[in-house]
Amino acid sequence: MSYKIEAVAVNHNTSPYMELMLRSFFKHYSADLPFSLTVFDNASTDDMTDLVAFAAQMNVPIVQSGYTTATRNNSHGEILRHFVSTHPDSTHYLFLDADVCFVQPNTILTMLHELDGTPGAFGIGPRLSWDGIAEIPMAVRQANPDIGDARLHPCCALIRNTLVFQHVADLIGFSCVRYLWADADEYLDTFKLMTRVMQTHGLTHCQSSTLVQHFFAVSYQWDTEETIQHKARMRDEQLAALRLR
């Protein structure tokens, strides 16, 4: 079977993380797997110099999304939905967050083969790690199913391009949703409602054997200052090592 993978990522004042993601992606990507990668940018105001230079070196376009970092709500899902609607001819879509780092060879190729071997799955994601070494503990994942059990996490999601997926993208989209129950409300993060709707078609998501590092929540500053600085130090150390290659 021949493949055509359309990959997309969104920069939201996350330029050093995006550079790390791109450098690690190209380091570990299988050269014989056809793909194209587009980075959308939400009018970021951080220093994009190094990101722009590396993206140009790798022929990765950086396109303004039409949104800004001051846009009222999370624009991520709408940007991804627009990308799907304007790239209908792929065999697969690869959705990437700016704050992931690839740590194993041929991650995407392995995910593709594992998805091919799981006909009841619409998409696949890797095992996620905070440090790029150990998978996030099961107790943590069970306490927060949005890490990957309750939804296909869009930080690194490989999805088959099917008519069902196209219809769900068109009619439901990928955006965050607040579901109003009679006595409570439920927040559905990006891709969670889509994951549920795909389940109504008998399609689930599966987990790959591969491992990907994910820094989590760097686009929106929800962390303590200590955690922000810890993540930045890890990022800068890994980025410096990749820049030397």
VOBA-1610 file (N, C-alpha, C; in pm, whole numbers, padded with zeros to 5 digits, always signed):
BEGIN
Met+00084-00119+00000Met+00000+00000+00000Met+00088+00125+00000Ser+00048+00223-00080Ser+00121+00350-00080Ser+00055+00446+00020Tyr+00137+00528+00081Tyr+00089+00618+00185Tyr+00116+00763+00146Lys+00030+00850+00194Lys+00052+00994+00183Lys+00004+01056+00314Ile+00098+01096+00398Ile+00066+01149+00530Ile+00073+01301+00527Glu-00035+01365+00569Glu-00038+01510+00586Glu-00028+01540+00735Ala+00080+01607+00775Ala+00105+01636+00916Ala+00084+01785+00943Val+00040+01815+01066Val+00011+01954+01102Val+00043+01977+01249Ala+00093+02096+01279Ala+00120+02138+01416Ala+00086+02286+01427Val+00061+02331+01550Val+00022+02470+01574Val+00117+02533+01675Asn+00173+02648+01636Asn+00261+02724+01726Asn+00181+02835+01793His+00192+02842+01926His+00113+02938+02005His+00207+02994+02113Asn+00299+03081+02071Asn+00404+03130+02161Asn+00485+03014+02219Thr+00509+02915+02136Thr+00581+02793+02179Thr+00697+02763+02085Ser+00760+02867+02033Ser+00858+02848+01926Ser+00977+02760+01963Pro+01038+02773+02083Pro+01147+02680+02116Pro+01100+02535+02125Tyr+00979+02514+02179Tyr+00925+02377+02184Tyr+00900+02325+02042Met+00846+02411+01956Met+00819+02369+01819Met+00948+02333+01747Glu+01053+02411+01769Glu+01181+02377+01707Glu+01231+02241+01755Leu+01218+02217+01886Leu+01258+02086+01941Leu+01176+01975+01879Met+01045+01996+01866Met+00960+01894+01806Met+01005+01864+01664Leu+01028+01968+01585Leu+01066+01948+01446Leu+01202+01879+01434Arg+01298+01924+01512Arg+01431+01862+01505Arg+01426+01714+01545Ser+01353+01685+01651Ser+01344+01544+01693Ser+01263+01462+01594Phe+01161+01523+01534Phe+01080+01455+01433Phe+01166+01411+01315Phe+01244+01505+01261Phe+01325+01472+01145Phe+01440+01378+01180Lys+01489+01384+01302Lys+01594+01292+01343Lys+01544+01148+01340His+01419+01126+01378His+01368+00990+01396His+01271+00946+01287Tyr+01247+01030+01186Tyr+01149+00995+01084Tyr+01208+00901+00980Ser+01127+00809+00932Ser+01169+00716+00828Ser+01171+00788+00693Ala+01287+00791+00630Ala+01305+00870+00509Ala+01220+00820+00392Asp+01179+00694+00394Asp+01105+00639+00280Asp+00953+00645+00300Leu+00907+00723+00398Leu+00764+00736+00424Leu+00718+00874+00378Pro+00641+00882+00267Pro+00603+01013+00212Pro+00516+01093+00308Phe+00549+01220+00323Phe+00469+01306+00410Phe+00493+01452+00371Ser+00401+01536+00416Ser+00426+01680+00416Ser+00383+01732+00552Leu+00448+01837+00598Leu+00424+01892+00731Leu+00403+02042+00721Thr+00296+02090+00782Thr+00264+02232+00786Thr+00256+02278+00930Val+00319+02391+00960Val+00307+02454+01091Val+00219+02577+01077Phe+00112+02583+01155Phe+00032+02704+01164Phe+00078+02783+01286Asp+00074+02915+01273Asp+00119+03001+01383Asp+00009+03098+01421Asn-00015+03109+01552Asn-00118+03199+01604Asn-00060+03336+01635Ala+00002+03399+01534Ala+00060+03533+01551Ala+00145+03539+01678Ser+00232+03441+01694Ser+00314+03432+01815Ser+00403+03555+01830Thr+00424+03595+01955Thr+00505+03713+01985Thr+00638+03675+02050Asp+00665+03546+02067Asp+00796+03505+02119Asp+00899+03506+02006Asp+01022+03477+02039Asp+01130+03480+01940Asp+01122+03356+01851Met+01087+03377+01725Met+01071+03267+01630Met+01192+03248+01540Thr+01300+03322+01563Thr+01413+03323+01470Thr+01467+03184+01440Asp+01498+03108+01545Asp+01557+02975+01526Asp+01457+02877+01465Leu+01331+02888+01506Leu+01227+02803+01449Leu+01211+02829+01300Val+01202+02955+01263Val+01183+02990+01122Val+01301+02941+01038Ala+01422+02955+01091Ala+01541+02912+01017Ala+01541+02761+00995Phe+01510+02685+01100Phe+01512+02539+01083Phe+01397+02493+00995Ala+01279+02552+01011Ala+01166+02515+00927Ala+01198+02539+00780Ala+01261+02652+00750Ala+01299+02681+00612Ala+01401+02579+00561Gln+01495+02542+00646Gln+01596+02442+00609Gln+01531+02309+00572Met+01422+02273+00641Met+01356+02145+00619Met+01234+02157+00527Asn+01216+02273+00466Asn+01104+02297+00374Asn+00968+02276+00441Val+00958+02320+00565Val+00832+02315+00639Val+00771+02455+00637Pro+00657+02475+00572Pro+00596+02608+00571Pro+00539+02645+00707Ile+00555+02771+00744Ile+00489+02826+00862Ile+00384+02924+00813Val+00259+02893+00840Val+00145+02967+00785Val+00067+03031+00899Gln+00032+03158+00884Gln-00049+03222+00986Gln-00190+03162+00986Ser-00238+03130+01104Ser-00366+03059+01118Ser-00487+03150+01103Gly-00466+03280+01120Gly-00580+03372+01126Gly-00625+03400+01267Tyr-00570+03325+01363Tyr-00597+03349+01505Tyr-00473+03408+01570Thr-00488+03456+01693Thr-00375+03510+01767Thr-00369+03443+01904Thr-00265+03476+01978Thr-00255+03423+02115Thr-00356+03489+02207Ala-00423+03593+02158Ala-00526+03661+02238Ala-00667+03620+02197Thr-00680+03529+02101Thr-00813+03481+02061Thr-00887+03427+02182Arg-01017+03456+02190Arg-01093+03432+02313Arg-01085+03287+02361Asn-01112+03194+02272Asn-01115+03053+02311Asn-01001+02976+02244Asn-00985+02853+02284Asn-00883+02765+02228Asn-00913+02741+02079Ser-00822+02782+01994Ser-00844+02773+01849Ser-00791+02644+01787His-00728+02560+01868His-00656+02444+01817His-00744+02355+01729Gly-00861+02318+01783Gly-00949+02227+01710Gly-00995+02282+01577Glu-01021+02413+01572Glu-01068+02473+01447Glu-00957+02477+01342Ile-00835+02501+01387Ile-00722+02500+01293Ile-00703+02360+01234Leu-00711+02258+01318Leu-00696+02120+01270Leu-00811+02082+01176Arg-00930+02124+01211Arg-01046+02094+01125Arg-01029+02158+00988His-00985+02282+00985His-00961+02351+00857His-00855+02277+00777Phe-00750+02230+00844Phe-00644+02158+00775Phe-00698+02032+00709Val-00781+01957+00781Val-00839+01835+00725Val-00924+01867+00602Ser-01004+01972+00611Ser-01094+02005+00500Ser-01019+02052+00376Thr-00899+02106+00394Thr-00821+02156+00281Thr-00713+02059+00234His-00706+01943+00297His-00611+01839+00256His-00685+01705+00247Pro-00779+01694+00153Pro-00866+01575+00150Pro-00804+01452+00087Asp-00687+01464+00026Asp-00635+01355-00056Asp-00529+01269+00012Ser-00509+01288+00140Ser-00409+01207+00211Ser-00465+01069+00241Thr-00376+00976+00273Thr-00422+00847+00327Thr-00435+00855+00479His-00353+00942+00541His-00352+00957+00686His-00325+01103+00722Tyr-00373+01141+00840Tyr-00338+01269+00900Tyr-00252+01243+01023Leu-00152+01328+01042Leu-00069+01321+01162Leu-00080+01455+01233Phe-00140+01453+01351Phe-00158+01573+01430Phe-00050+01577+01538Leu+00020+01689+01548Leu+00133+01701+01640Leu+00120+01827+01724Asp+00145+01815+01853Asp+00156+01933+01939Asp+00297+01988+01931Ala+00309+02118+01957Ala+00441+02181+01958Ala+00531+02124+02065Asp+00472+02074+02173Asp+00552+02036+02290Asp+00571+01886+02304Val+00583+01816+02192Val+00626+01676+02198Val+00769+01667+02147Cys+00837+01563+02190Cys+00974+01538+02146Cys+00987+01389+02114Phe+01031+01359+01993Phe+01048+01220+01952Phe+01180+01166+02005Val+01174+01047+02061Val+01291+00990+02128Val+01328+00851+02076Gln+01249+00797+01984Gln+01275+00663+01932Gln+01275+00664+01779Pro+01361+00584+01717Pro+01367+00579+01571Pro+01236+00527+01511Asn+01200+00584+01395Asn+01087+00534+01315Asn+00956+00529+01393Thr+00934+00627+01480Thr+00812+00629+01561Thr+00687+00627+01473Ile+00682+00714+01375Ile+00561+00725+01293Ile+00543+00601+01206Leu+00652+00548+01153Leu+00642+00426+01072Leu+00588+00311+01156Thr+00636+00299+01279Thr+00586+00194+01369Thr+00438+00214+01398Met+00399+00337+01427Met+00257+00366+01452Met+00172+00330+01331Leu+00222+00360+01212Leu+00148+00330+01090Leu+00127+00180+01074His+00231+00102+01094His+00218-00043+01082His+00125-00100+01188Glu+00131-00046+01309Glu+00043-00095+01415Glu-00102-00056+01389Leu-00124+00061+01332Leu-00260+00100+01295Leu-00312+00011+01184Asp-00228-00020+01086Asp-00268-00112+00978Asp-00310-00247+01034Gly-00249-00287+01143Gly-00280-00417+01203Gly-00397-00414+01300Thr-00464-00298+01310Thr-00578-00283+01401Thr-00696-00226+01323Pro-00767-00310+01247Pro-00870-00260+01155Pro-00985-00188+01224Gly-01010-00216+01351Gly-01120-00151+01421Gly-01085-00017+01481Ala-00964+00031+01456Ala-00919+00159+01510Ala-00920+00267+01402Phe-00967+00385+01439Phe-00963+00496+01344Phe-00830+00571+01353Gly-00762+00557+01467Gly-00636+00627+01486Gly-00554+00566+01597Ile-00431+00613+01607Ile-00338+00558+01705Ile-00253+00669+01764Gly-00218+00654+01890Gly-00128+00747+01956Gly-00020+00671+02030Pro+00092+00736+02061Pro+00201+00669+02131Pro+00176+00663+02282Arg+00258+00588+02350Arg+00265+00598+02495Arg+00333+00731+02527Leu+00281+00801+02626Leu+00333+00935+02657Leu+00422+00931+02780Ser+00522+01017+02777Ser+00622+01022+02883Ser+00651+01167+02919Trp+00674+01193+03047Trp+00714+01327+03088Trp+00861+01354+03059Asp+00945+01251+03070Asp+01089+01271+03060Asp+01153+01207+02937Gly+01072+01140+02854Gly+01126+01074+02736Gly+01188+00939+02765Ile+01174+00892+02888Ile+01233+00763+02927Ile+01125+00666+02974Ala+01046+00708+03070Ala+00945+00621+03131Ala+00805+00668+03093Glu+00717+00572+03068Glu+00578+00606+03040Glu+00514+00668+03165Ile+00421+00759+03144Ile+00347+00818+03256Ile+00281+00705+03334Pro+00295+00703+03467Pro+00244+00591+03546Pro+00094+00567+03525Met+00055+00441+03532Met-00084+00404+03511Met-00177+00475+03607Ala-00136+00490+03733Ala-00222+00556+03832Ala-00253+00699+03790Val-00156+00767+03732Val-00177+00903+03684Val-00271+00903+03564Arg-00251+00808+03473Arg-00337+00800+03355Arg-00481+00767+03393Gln-00498+00681+03491Gln-00633+00646+03535Gln-00701+00764+03603Ala-00623+00845+03674Ala-00680+00962+03740Ala-00715+01072+03640Asn-00649+01072+03525Asn-00676+01170+03420Asn-00686+01098+03286Pro-00803+01042+03255Pro-00818+00963+03132Pro-00795+01043+03004Asp-00800+01177+03012Asp-00778+01257+02893Asp-00634+01247+02842Ile-00544+01192+02923Ile-00406+01173+02876Ile-00403+01079+02756Gly-00500+00988+02747Gly-00499+00901+02631Gly-00605+00794+02628Asp-00667+00764+02743Asp-00767+00657+02745Asp-00903+00705+02695Ala-00945+00824+02739Ala-01078+00873+02705Ala-01084+00943+02570Arg-00969+00972+02515Arg-00964+01037+02383Arg-00832+01000+02317Leu-00830+01011+02186Leu-00704+01005+02113Leu-00639+01141+02130His-00530+01147+02202His-00469+01276+02234His-00408+01337+02108Pro-00441+01464+02079Pro-00392+01525+01955Pro-00245+01565+01959Cys-00174+01535+02069Cys-00032+01572+02073Cys+00049+01493+01972Cys+00005+01370+01943Cys+00071+01286+01842Cys-00030+01180+01801Ala-00111+01212+01704Ala-00222+01125+01664Ala-00215+01098+01514Leu-00208+00972+01479Leu-00209+00929+01340Leu-00347+00871+01310Ile-00418+00930+01213Ile-00557+00896+01187Ile-00577+00862+01040Arg-00651+00755+01017Arg-00686+00717+00879Arg-00780+00823+00819Asn-00756+00856+00694Asn-00846+00946+00623Asn-00957+00862+00560Thr-01072+00861+00624Thr-01188+00786+00576Thr-01306+00879+00559Leu-01410+00832+00490Leu-01531+00913+00476Leu-01593+00943+00611Val-01592+00845+00701Val-01648+00868+00834Val-01572+00979+00905Phe-01440+00973+00902Phe-01362+01076+00969Phe-01385+01212+00906Gln-01395+01218+00773Gln-01421+01345+00706Gln-01556+01402+00748His-01658+01316+00757His-01791+01363+00798His-01790+01412+00942Val-01723+01341+01030Val-01715+01383+01170Val-01639+01515+01181Ala-01531+01528+01106Ala-01456+01654+01106Ala-01544+01769+01060Asp-01624+01745+00958Asp-01709+01850+00901Asp-01824+01886+00994Leu-01892+01786+01049Leu-02015+01811+01125Leu-01992+01833+01274Ile-01889+01771+01329Ile-01863+01779+01473Ile-01739+01862+01504Gly-01635+01842+01425Gly-01510+01914+01449Gly-01428+01852+01560Phe-01324+01922+01599Phe-01229+01871+01698Phe-01218+01960+01822Ser-01298+02065+01829Ser-01278+02166+01932Ser-01321+02120+02070Cys-01278+02197+02169Cys-01322+02174+02307Cys-01471+02202+02318Val-01537+02128+02406Val-01682+02139+02423Val-01715+02136+02572Arg-01813+02216+02611Arg-01867+02203+02747Arg-02007+02143+02736Tyr-02022+02021+02786Tyr-02147+01945+02776Tyr-02229+01973+02901Leu-02351+02021+02882Leu-02436+02060+02995Leu-02532+01949+03032Trp-02502+01880+03142Trp-02594+01784+03200Trp-02696+01858+03286Ala-02797+01788+03336Ala-02901+01854+03415Ala-02845+01918+03541Asp-02757+01847+03610Asp-02708+01895+03738Asp-02558+01923+03739Ala-02496+01915+03625Ala-02351+01938+03619Ala-02312+01969+03476Asp-02187+02003+03458Asp-02136+02018+03323Asp-02004+01944+03311Glu-01969+01909+03187Glu-01851+01829+03160Glu-01769+01896+03051Tyr-01641+01914+03077Tyr-01551+01974+02978Tyr-01487+01864+02894Leu-01504+01873+02764Leu-01444+01778+02671Leu-01331+01849+02598Asp-01208+01805+02621Asp-01092+01869+02561Asp-01082+01835+02412Thr-00989+01899+02344Thr-00969+01879+02200Thr-00964+01730+02166Phe-01039+01691+02064Phe-01048+01554+02012Phe-01137+01461+02095Lys-01183+01502+02214Lys-01256+01408+02298Lys-01395+01380+02242Leu-01467+01484+02199Leu-01599+01460+02141Leu-01585+01382+02010Met-01486+01418+01930Met-01461+01343+01807Met-01437+01196+01836Thr-01358+01167+01939Thr-01330+01028+01976Thr-01459+00955+02012Arg-01548+01020+02086Arg-01675+00959+02124Arg-01764+00934+02002Val-01767+01030+01912Val-01852+01014+01793Val-01799+00901+01705Met-01669+00890+01693Met-01613+00778+01616Met-01651+00645+01679Gln-01665+00641+01810Gln-01705+00518+01878Gln-01847+00477+01839Thr-01933+00574+01806Thr-02069+00539+01763Thr-02068+00467+01628His-01958+00474+01557His-01941+00401+01431His-01864+00271+01452Gly-01847+00233+01578Gly-01775+00110+01609Gly-01625+00121+01595Leu-01573+00243+01596Leu-01431+00267+01576Leu-01368+00322+01703Thr-01256+00267+01742Thr-01187+00311+01862Thr-01049+00366+01826His-00977+00413+01926His-00837+00448+01906His-00751+00349+01982Cys-00630+00331+01937Cys-00541+00233+02001Cys-00410+00299+02038Gln-00334+00228+02121Gln-00207+00280+02170Gln-00091+00206+02105Ser+00008+00280+02063Ser+00125+00223+01999Ser+00223+00171+02104Ser+00315+00090+02059Ser+00425+00046+02146Ser+00531+00154+02160Thr+00525+00256+02074Thr+00626+00361+02075Thr+00605+00456+02192Leu+00710+00530+02225Leu+00708+00626+02336Leu+00746+00764+02283Val+00670+00864+02324Val+00697+01003+02286Val+00695+01090+02411Gln+00788+01180+02420Gln+00790+01274+02532Gln+00691+01387+02507His+00617+01423+02611His+00520+01532+02600His+00535+01623+02722Phe+00560+01751+02695Phe+00578+01846+02805Phe+00445+01889+02866Phe+00338+01887+02789Phe+00202+01920+02834Phe+00185+02069+02869Ala+00077+02125+02816Ala+00021+02254+02861Ala+00122+02369+02858Val+00202+02378+02752Val+00295+02490+02745Val+00236+02609+02667Ser+00128+02587+02593Ser+00065+02696+02519Ser-00010+02790+02612Tyr-00062+02736+02719Tyr-00140+02814+02815Tyr-00075+02796+02952Gln-00041+02906+03016Gln+00041+02900+03136Gln-00042+02865+03258Trp-00068+02736+03273Trp-00143+02686+03388Trp-00051+02632+03497Asp+00077+02614+03465Asp+00170+02554+03561Asp+00222+02658+03660Thr+00280+02609+03768Thr+00351+02696+03860Thr+00478+02745+03792Glu+00534+02853+03842Glu+00657+02906+03784Glu+00770+02804+03792Glu+00773+02728+03900Glu+00876+02626+03916Glu+00865+02519+03807Thr+00742+02476+03778Thr+00722+02375+03674Thr+00754+02431+03536Ile+00716+02555+03512Ile+00747+02619+03383Ile+00897+02621+03359Gln+00972+02659+03461Gln+01117+02666+03447Gln+01180+02527+03433His+01124+02429+03503His+01174+02291+03491His+01156+02240+03348Lys+01038+02262+03292Lys+01014+02219+03154Lys+01108+02291+03057Ala+01126+02421+03079Ala+01212+02499+02989Ala+01357+02450+02995Arg+01404+02413+03112Arg+01541+02361+03123Arg+01555+02229+03047Met+01458+02139+03065Met+01462+02012+02990Met+01462+02039+02841Arg+01372+02127+02798Arg+01362+02161+02655Arg+01494+02215+02602Asp+01553+02309+02674Asp+01674+02374+02625Asp+01792+02277+02619Glu+01800+02186+02714Glu+01908+02086+02711Glu+01894+01995+02589Gln+01772+01949+02563Gln+01750+01860+02449Gln+01768+01934+02317Leu+01724+02059+02314Leu+01736+02139+02192Leu+01883+02166+02161Ala+01961+02197+02264Ala+02103+02223+02242Ala+02173+02100+02185Ala+02137+01982+02235Ala+02198+01859+02186Ala+02162+01834+02040Leu+02037+01859+02003Leu+01995+01836+01864Leu+02055+01939+01769Arg+02077+02061+01816Arg+02136+02163+01731Arg+02281+02131+01695Leu+02346+02049+01776Leu+02485+02013+01751Leu+02499+01907+01642Arg+02390+01842+01606Arg+02396+01732+01510Arg+02423+01786+01369
//
